[in-house]
Amino acid sequence: MDIKNLTKAELERWCVDKGAQPFRARQALKWLYQRGAQTFAEMSDLPSATRTLLGQEFSIERLTCVHLALAADGTRKYLFALADNRQIESVLIPAEDRLTLCISSQVGCAMGCRFCATAQVRPVRDLTAAEILSQVWEVQRTLAPGERLTNLVFMGMGEPLANYEQLVKALTIATAEWGLNLSPRRVTVSTVGLVPQMRRLLEETNVNLTVSLTATTDGLRDELMPVNKRYPLAQLLHACRTLPLAPRKRLTFAYVMLKGANDSD
């Protein structure tokens, strides 16, 4: 198993089972996420016996960057190959005061939004938490001196809330002090509007939520975003108004402008 699939609590339980001190889990994970260790042998403040046990039971898997596309504004699009040779994309987006990484949560997507390129890819499978986190891990390794990843958005391939359990595990690790140590207020999950999971996400995490709207009538949204037939606008907007938002936290709406389709007053 890729060790990136484990939370600190899960790795602590493994340590206890193996006769190691549970605090070794935190040490190992900080080596992995904050020092970029590629092997257990690099984790020099862990006892050699613990490093050997880790190497016997776990791996540190890498994604293969198949292609890197560069834009004039500094945007970088990574095409990654997974262990089963499926491919996903991640996009690094620079701005004056932040560096945002847009990552994928699934191979393909089943939502079928008419304007989305990923909808043309047959839905294949969910990503594991490790595969989600590996996108961040790999991109961070390519950053130039002085560059620092500040924001993380789940707006790549797939519907994040359709891969809920792995998403939440990845969010837990991404925002943990022993993990990637990103502030939850700098992490955003985008959804087409899966109503039950929206509420659950805000009850179980502190991250931000963006709802892809893209139409103001059920007729047009049915056509552009088939999920609207399951959760029509009235139901979606009612859910948005009653979400358990923390004080001073706001919900964001995304609206893709399509000429001649949804761009009138």
C-alpha positions in Angstrom: 0.0 0.0 0.0 1.1 3.5 -0.7 1.7 5.1 2.7 0.0 8.3 1.4 -3.3 6.4 1.8 -2.9 6.5 5.6 -3.9 9.2 8.1 -1.8 9.8 11.2 -4.3 7.9 13.3 -4.1 4.9 10.9 -0.3 4.9 10.9 -0.2 5.2 14.7 -2.3 2.1 15.0 0.1 0.3 12.7 3.0 1.4 14.8 1.4 0.1 18.0 0.7 -3.2 16.3 4.3 -3.5 15.2 5.7 -2.6 18.6 6.9 0.9 17.6 6.1 4.1 19.5 3.0 5.8 18.0 4.8 9.2 17.7 6.9 7.7 14.9 3.9 8.0 12.6 3.9 11.8 12.9 7.7 11.8 12.2 7.3 9.6 9.1 4.5 11.7 7.7 6.3 15.0 8.2 9.3 13.5 6.4 7.0 12.5 3.5 4.8 15.6 3.1 7.1 18.4 4.3 10.6 17.2 3.5 9.6 15.3 0.3 11.2 12.0 1.3 11.1 9.5 -1.5 12.3 6.5 0.5 11.9 5.4 4.1 15.7 5.2 4.4 15.8 9.1 4.2 13.8 9.3 7.5 16.9 9.5 9.6 15.4 10.3 13.0 13.3 7.1 12.9 15.0 3.9 14.3 16.4 1.7 11.6 14.1 -1.2 12.6 11.0 1.1 12.1 12.3 2.2 8.7 12.8 -1.4 7.7 9.2 -2.3 8.8 7.8 0.6 6.9 9.7 -0.4 3.8 8.4 -4.0 4.1 4.8 -3.0 4.4 4.4 0.2 2.5 5.6 2.0 -0.6 6.0 5.7 -1.6 4.4 5.7 -5.1 5.3 8.3 -7.7 3.2 9.7 -10.5 4.8 9.9 -13.9 4.6 13.3 -15.6 3.9 12.4 -19.2 3.6 15.9 -20.5 4.0 19.4 -19.2 2.3 22.3 -21.1 3.4 25.9 -20.4 1.3 29.0 -21.0 2.6 32.5 -21.5 1.2 33.7 -18.2 3.1 31.0 -16.3 0.3 28.5 -16.0 1.6 24.9 -16.0 -0.6 21.9 -17.0 0.7 18.5 -15.9 -0.4 15.2 -17.5 0.2 12.5 -15.0 0.2 8.7 -15.6 -1.1 6.5 -12.7 0.3 3.1 -11.9 -2.4 1.5 -14.1 -1.4 3.8 -17.0 -4.6 5.8 -16.7 -4.0 9.6 -17.0 -5.1 12.6 -15.1 -4.4 16.4 -15.3 -3.3 19.0 -12.7 -2.9 22.7 -13.4 -0.7 25.1 -11.5 -2.1 28.7 -11.8 0.0 31.7 -10.7 -1.4 35.0 -9.5 0.3 38.0 -7.9 -0.2 36.9 -4.3 -0.9 33.1 -4.6 0.0 30.0 -6.4 -3.0 27.7 -6.9 -2.9 24.0 -7.8 -6.1 22.6 -9.4 -6.2 18.8 -9.0 -8.3 15.8 -10.2 -10.3 13.4 -8.0 -11.4 10.9 -10.6 -10.3 9.3 -13.9 -13.0 10.6 -16.2 -16.3 11.8 -14.9 -19.9 10.5 -14.9 -21.6 13.9 -14.5 -21.9 14.6 -18.3 -21.7 18.4 -18.3 -22.0 19.4 -21.9 -19.3 22.1 -21.8 -16.7 20.1 -19.9 -13.9 18.3 -21.8 -13.7 15.7 -19.1 -17.3 14.7 -19.9 -15.9 13.3 -23.2 -13.8 10.8 -21.2 -15.5 7.6 -20.2 -15.8 7.5 -16.4 -13.2 4.9 -15.4 -12.6 5.0 -11.6 -12.2 7.1 -8.5 -8.7 8.2 -7.4 -7.4 7.0 -4.1 -6.4 9.5 -1.4 -2.8 8.7 -2.3 -3.3 9.5 -6.0 -5.1 12.7 -5.1 -2.3 13.8 -2.7 0.5 12.6 -5.1 -0.5 15.3 -7.5 0.4 17.9 -4.9 3.5 16.0 -3.9 4.8 15.8 -7.5 4.0 19.4 -8.4 5.7 20.7 -5.3 8.9 19.0 -6.3 8.9 21.0 -9.5 8.6 24.4 -7.9 11.4 26.9 -8.4 13.3 28.4 -5.4 11.0 31.0 -3.8 7.8 29.4 -5.1 5.4 28.1 -2.6 2.0 26.5 -3.1 -0.6 28.6 -1.4 -4.0 27.3 -2.5 -5.5 24.0 -3.5 -8.7 23.6 -5.6 -10.5 20.4 -6.5 -11.7 21.5 -9.9 -9.8 19.1 -12.1 -11.1 15.9 -13.7 -14.0 14.3 -11.9 -16.7 15.3 -9.4 -15.0 15.4 -6.0 -18.1 14.7 -4.0 -18.8 11.6 -6.0 -15.6 10.2 -4.5 -16.4 11.4 -1.0 -14.5 9.0 1.3 -11.2 9.4 -0.5 -11.7 13.1 -0.9 -12.2 13.6 2.8 -9.2 11.5 3.6 -7.1 13.6 1.2 -8.5 16.8 2.7 -7.6 15.6 6.2 -4.0 15.0 5.2 -3.7 18.1 3.1 -4.8 20.4 6.0 -3.1 18.6 8.9 -0.1 20.0 10.7 1.7 16.7 10.1 0.6 16.6 6.5 0.8 19.2 3.7 -0.1 21.8 6.4 -2.4 23.9 4.1 -4.8 26.2 5.8 -8.4 24.9 5.2 -9.5 28.4 4.2 -7.1 28.0 1.2 -8.6 24.7 0.1 -11.7 24.7 -2.1 -13.9 21.8 -3.3 -16.0 22.4 -6.5 -19.2 20.4 -7.1 -21.9 20.3 -9.8 -24.4 20.2 -6.9 -24.6 16.8 -5.2 -26.8 18.1 -2.4 -26.4 15.4 0.3 -22.7 15.4 0.1 -22.5 19.2 0.1 -24.0 19.4 3.6 -21.9 16.5 4.8 -18.7 18.1 3.5 -19.2 21.3 5.4 -20.2 19.4 8.6 -17.1 17.2 8.5 -14.4 19.6 7.2 -13.5 23.3 7.3 -12.7 23.8 3.6 -14.5 26.1 1.1 -17.2 24.9 -1.3 -17.9 26.2 -4.8 -21.1 25.2 -6.7 -21.0 25.1 -10.5 -24.3 26.8 -11.5 -23.9 27.8 -15.2 -27.7 28.3 -15.8 -30.6 30.1 -14.2 -33.5 27.9 -15.5 -34.1 24.2 -15.0 -34.6 23.7 -18.7 -31.2 25.1 -19.7 -29.4 23.5 -16.7 -31.0 20.1 -17.5 -29.4 20.4 -21.0 -26.0 21.7 -19.9 -25.7 19.8 -16.6 -27.8 16.5 -16.4 -27.3 16.4 -12.6 -30.0 19.1 -12.5 -32.6 16.5 -13.3 -31.7 14.8 -9.9 -31.2 18.0 -7.9 -33.1 20.8 -9.7 -32.3 24.5 -9.1 -34.9 25.1 -6.4 -33.6 22.1 -4.4 -30.0 23.1 -5.0 -30.5 26.7 -4.0 -32.5 25.8 -0.9 -29.6 23.5 0.1 -27.1 26.3 -0.5 -29.1 28.7 1.7 -29.3 26.2 4.6 -25.7 24.9 4.5 -23.9 24.9 7.9 -21.4 27.7 6.9 -19.0 28.8 9.6 -19.2 32.5 10.6 -17.8 34.8 7.9 -17.5 31.9 5.5 -19.2 32.3 2.1 -20.4 29.9 -0.6 -19.0 30.5 -4.1 -20.9 30.0 -7.3 -19.1 29.2 -10.6 -20.8 30.2 -13.9 -19.3 29.2 -17.2 -20.3 31.8 -19.9 -21.4 30.1 -23.1 -22.0 32.5 -26.0 -25.6 32.4 -27.2 -26.6 29.9 -24.5 -26.5 31.3 -21.0 -25.0 34.8 -21.4 -28.1 37.0 -21.7 -29.4 39.3 -19.0 
